[in-house]
Amino acid sequence: MKILKVLALCAMASLSACANYVWAPPAGAPDASYDQQAAQCRLFSRGATPRGGFIAASGKPAFVGGVVGGYLLASAIAGAVEANQNFNDCMAASGWTPVGRLNQTTTGTYVTPLGPTLAATPQQTGGPIQLAPRL
């Protein structure tokens, strides 16, 4: 039971690294297509994230099952975090600017603006804010 609590805590900490941003278009191209750029970045993030690995364990079946299950869970979480970071890096490299963080709760969805030192405001970029989809 104690191990499950530790695994749950690790999973929550890892998933908090996934940031879904609200993106503003590049400064020189306010009519840039968010859907097209997001699709390109999703394709990149899927292809750039390595899959697979190796795990070995010996002992009682319950121990081996626990080790393999833990490895699969950890690698799935790490893959999701890395794919999200690759998507965000691709959008930033394409000139899009994160202007807020998309937060989803049980009471609804809201945007937390980023500070002025972290991102430009929509007025500075000259374009509408686009919502980043979940990967």
Summary of the structure (lengths in Angstrom):
residues: 135
radius of gyration: 18.8
end to end distance: 31.1
largest distance: 62.2
contacts: 340
relative contact order: 0.25
helix: 49%
strand: 16%
